[in-house]
Amino acid sequence: MLRTKPTGQLSISSAPFRAALIDSDRDELARSSKILQSTGQIEIAAETASYSIAFSIVERSKPQFVFISADEESLLLIEKIHHACPGVKIVAMGSREDAELVLRSFRSGADEYLIKPLQPEELASVCERLHSRASQPANEPASLGRVVAFWGGRGGCGVTTLACNIAHALSQSQPTILVDLHAGQGDLGVYLDVQPSFSLRDLSESDERFDATLIDSVTIEHESGLKLLLQPDDGHSNFFQEDSVCSLVECLRHRYAFVVLDLGRDNEIASMVAPFVNDFFLVITQDLPSVFLSVRKLQFLCEAGFDMNRLVIAVNAYTKYSSVTLSRIAKTLGKKKIVTIRDDKWKVQSAINQGVPLSKISRRGKAAKDAAALANTILRQEAIPFLKPEKANAIELKPLAEARLLQVGG
């Protein structure tokens, strides 16, 4: 089980990495040693089948990596190496996909977890990732990542679609994680064709304090490089306590350049994360129920003391021929900062059904181009421009609908 993307071969450094190998099963020890050395990039500095002398061997050989078989007895050894040798990267090796053992290995201090027998392409991914981590200056102050939230005016307005595609676009140039905070839904994995082995429920059931190691243990990596924190498939999670949500977002801000949140349409979750959000997008569609409910959303944020200058209205499936025009929406919601994602129904549905980002269906599609443009604006941290008057003549609202809309706007 490896939650990092295989890269095929080891090509990080011309000099081999020094590694210590520890496994109480002598046959497995010999097999793993042969596989590690066959890569041509790993030098076995020491190996042992005895846990009693393993720590002294690690201290004496001073390896860059320790590959250690994960079992009940070795967890204490992993913890000891982790605390005593902070510069050493620990790769736990398990003989089966045991969720509890994986989590306990990470909590003890393991940096990665692999299933035996080891695979060269998985070793490539592990070494590349850990080498990259070790290469970062330890004394360089960490900058906080940018938190981007998508919140729906009502159900079915495309919050998850936008969150997926914006996060995917951002991940192509910066470390990005997409978090499913859509309470009780648990369908974000379907949009990207991912079946999670772990979920936010595993975090909520942990008695450990949130930290990078624990969060990494339940993080999934999409083939595109986008990191994911998903809801359980059954939609049942007890994660949504305020201290848990706030601790998670705060930790992720220190780990990623962009943290993208799919909030669904839940008010409580939105109020929890609002203090951390840099770019807050309220997603609506061009219909009266959506606009009506969005007024309530804005009132809720105002009462919660949210800085409304950080909020942008995102009109999804936009068409200039709708009777609910952008200027009407701006007037009703009192917001001049509006972005649009043009209606591209068939391509959007095709992407969802295939479990791929919109850009994989058609980069030239209207919705794909608009999502990419919005991602570039976020990436460059540019201000959303004020709404420009629509050039097209909008179809007039019917008297009853117009009265209702004006009533909504106060």
N, C-alpha and C positions, 0 to 999 in steps of 0.2 A: 504494500500500500504506500503510494508515494503521491503526495499532493503538490508535486512540482512538475513542470512540463519537461518531458524528455528532450534532449538536444542532440542526441545521436552519438557524439564522441567527445572525449576530453581534449580540449584545446586551449586551456586557460593559461598554462605556463609551460615553458620548455623544461623546467626543472621539476622532477617528480615531487609529489606531496609525501611527507613522512607520515606513516600511519601505524598505530598499534591496533592489534586485532585480539579480541577476547571472546572466547566461546567455550563453555564447559563441555560441549560435545566435540570430541576430537575429530570425528569425520566431517562435521560441519565446519570446524576450524580449518581443516585442510582444504575443503572445497571453497570456502570464502577467500582464503589466502590465494589460491590459484586464480580465482576470478579477479581479485583486486590487482594482482600483479600483471594479469593479461592485458590490462588497460594501457600499460606503458607509462602511466602518469602517477601511479601510486607505488611508493616504496615501503615495504613492510619493515618498519624499524624494530618491531618487537611483536611477538604473539605468544599467547598462553591459554591453557585450558583450566588454569587454577585461579579462582577468584581471590584466594587468600594472598597471592603475590602480585595480582594484577595492578594494584595501585602503585606499588613500588616500581614496577616495570614502566608504567606510564611516566612517573616522575623522572626516572633515569633516562628513558629514551627520548623525552621531550618531543612527542609527535605533534603534527598539526591537526590530525584527525584521530579519533578513537572509534573504531567499529566494535560494538559490543552486543552480544546476544541479549535480548530482553526477556527476562523471566523474574519470578518473585525475588530470587536471591540477588540478581544483578542490579535491581533498582537502587538499592542503597549504595552500590559501587558507582553507579551513574551520578547520583547526587554528590558523592564525595569528590569525584573527579571534577564535576561542574563547579563546585565551590573552591576547590584547591587549585585548579588549573583553568582560570577564566579564559585564557587565550586558545584553549583546545576545543575544537568542534566535535561534538559527540553524535554519532549516528547509531541509533538503536536498530537491532535486526530481530524481527520476529518470524516465527515459523507459521503464523496464521494471522488472519485479519481479525484481531480481537480489539474491539473498540475500547474496552476498559484498560487493556494493557497499553494501547497507544497513548491514551490520555495520561496514564500514570507515568509512562516513560517521559513524556514532555514535561510533566510537572516535576519530575526528578531532575530534569536539566538537559534532556536530549534535545538536539537541534533538528534532527530529522529522524524519520522512521521508515525502514525498508523491510520488505518481505523477502525471506530467504526461499530459494537461492537468489543471490544478488544478480542483477541484470546490468550489463555494461552501460546501456543507455540511461538507466536510472542513476547509476553512479555518476555519469556525466552531469546530469541535472543537479544532483546534490552538491558535488564539488564546485560547480560553477556558482551556485547560489551562496554557499558558505564562504567561498573565496571572495566573492563580491562583498559580502557582509564584513569580512575581516579586513578588507582593503579600505574601508571607510575610516577616516581619522576619528579616534575615540574622543578627542578633546574638542571636536567641532560641535558647536551648539546646534541642537536640533531645532529646525524651524517647523512651525505648526502647519499641517496640511489644510487645504481649503475644504470646507464641508458644503456640499450641494444637496439640497433636499427637494423632492418632488412630492406634492401633496394635492389630493384631488378635491375638486369642488363637489363631486358626487361620484358614485361608482360608475365604472365603464367609460371614463373620459380619457383613459390611456396613460395613467401615471406610470405603471410598470413598463409599458412600451418605451416611454420617454426615458425613464431612469436607466433601463438596459442599454439603450442606444447611445445616450450621452456618456454613460460610464465606459462603454466599449470604445468610443471615440477617444476619450481622455486617456484610456489605458495604453493606447498605441504610442504615446510619447511620454507619459508620466506614470509612476506607480499609483494604481487606483484600485480601490475596493468598493464593491457594491453591496449594500446591506439591506436585507429584506426586513423592514420593520412594519410590514403590513400585517397587523395582528389578525390571527385566525385564518389567514389566507394560504400562505405557503405554496404559491404557484410560480414564484420567480424562477425557480429551477426549470420549469417547463418551458419558459420563454427562451432559455439558453440550452435546453436539452441536457441538463445536468441532474443526475440522481445523487444527492448528497449522502455520504457515509456518516457525516456528522452535521450538526445543526446548532442553532442558537439554544436549543433545549439542552444540549450537552453543557453549554456554558452556565445555564441557569441551575443545573443540577450539581454543578461543581461547588465544593466547599472552599475552593481556593480563591484568592484575590486575583482579579483580572490583571494579567500582564501579557507582554508580547508573546511569550512562549505558549501560554495557555490558549490565547486567541489563535495563534498560528496552527495549533493542533486541530482546530475545527474549521479552518479556512480551506475552501476549495479553490482550485485554480482552473479557470476556463482555458480552452486550448489557445485562445487569443492572448493570454497573459493576464486578463482581468481576474482579480481575486473576488471571491464571493463568500458572504456569510448568509446562509439561507435558513428559512423556517423548516421545521420537520415536515415530511410529506403528508402526515395526517393533519397538519394545521394546528395541533395542540401544543402550546408552549406556555410555560409560566415565566417567560423571560421578562415580561413587560412591567417590571417594577421600576420606579423612577431612578433609584440608585444604580440598578443594573444597566439601564439604557445610557445614563449619563456617563458612567464609568467606561462603558464600551466606546462611546463616541470620543471621549477624551483620550483614551489610549490609542485609538485609530488615528487621531489627528497627529500623533507623534510618530506614526509609522508610515503614513502614505501621503503623497502629494495631494491626492483628491479622495475624499470620502463621500460617496454618493449614497443617499438614503432614499429608499422607496417607502414612503409613509402611508401609502394607501389614502384613505380619507378620514383616518382616525384623529379626532381633536386632541385626545389625551397625549398620544405619542408626539404629535406636533408641538404641543406645549412643552414637553420634556426636552426635546432637542433644540427648540428655537434659540436658546442662548448661545449655542455652538455654531449655528448655521451662518455661512457667509452669503450664499446665494439661495434664496427661498423662492421656488416656483410653485405658484398655485395654478394647477392645470384645470382648464375648463373647456367646454365645447359651446358651439353657437346655438344654444337652445335656452329657453326661458327657465326651466328647472335648474340647469347648471348655473346660470347667472344668479338666480334667486338664492340658491344654497351657498354660492360663493360670497354673497353679501354677509351671510351669517358667519362664514369662515373669517372674513376680514374683521367683523365685529369681535369675534372671539380673540383674534390676535391682538387687536387694540386693547381689549380689556386685560389681556395678559401682559401688556406693557412691551410688546414686540416693536422693534424699530421698523416701521413700515417702509422706510427707504430701501431696505434690503429685499423687499418682496417684489416679484415680477409676475405678471399674469402671462401664462403660456396658453394660447388658444390652440388646441389640438384639432386636427382634421379641418383646418381652416379653408373656407371657400369665400371668395368675394361676392358670391351670389346669394349668400344667406341674408334673410331679413334682419337677423341679429348681427349688426355690423360692428366692426372694431370701435368705431367712434361711439356707438351706442353702449357697448360694453365699458369703454373707458369712462363715459359719463356716469353710468350707473354705479360702477365700482369705485369711482373716484381715483382711478389709476391711469397714468399716462405712459407707464413703462409696460409695454405689451410686446411679446414675441409670438410668432406664429409658426406652426408646423403644418404645412399644406396637406390637404386631403389627398391621400394616395392609398385608398382602401385596399386594393387588391395586392399591392406589393407589401403593405403592412401585414395583412392576413397571411400572405405566403411566408413571410419571415417568421411570424409567430408559429405557424403550423410546422415549419421545418426546424424550429428551435435555433435560429441563427440571427445575428444582427442584420439590420436593414441593408447595411453596406454590402453584405454578401449576396443579396438579391439583386440590387441595382444601385450603384453609386450615383447614377444620374437621376434616380427617382426623386420626385419632389420632396417627399418626407425625409428621405435619406440626406439630401442636400441641405435641407433646413436644419436637421439634427446636427449635421457636421458643422454648419456655420455657428450654431449655438454653442457647441462644444469648443470651437476655436475661440469664441468670445470669452467663455469661462476660462479656457486655458491661458489666454493672454491677459486675463483679469481686466477686461475692458468693461466699461459701463454700458448697460443696455440703453440704446438711444430712445428718446421720447417718441411716442406714437406720431406718425405722419398721417395727414389726412388721406383717406382712401380715394383713389382716382376713379374707381368704378362707381357708377350710380347704383346705390343699394335699393333693393326692393323694399317698399315701405311696409312697415308693420301694420297689421290689421288693427283697427281701433281698440278692440278689447285687449289684444296682446300688448299694444303700445301702452295702454293705461296701466296694465299690470307691471310692465317693465319700469315705467316711471315711478310707480308706487314703491317698487323694490328699491329704487335709487333714492327715495326720500325727497 
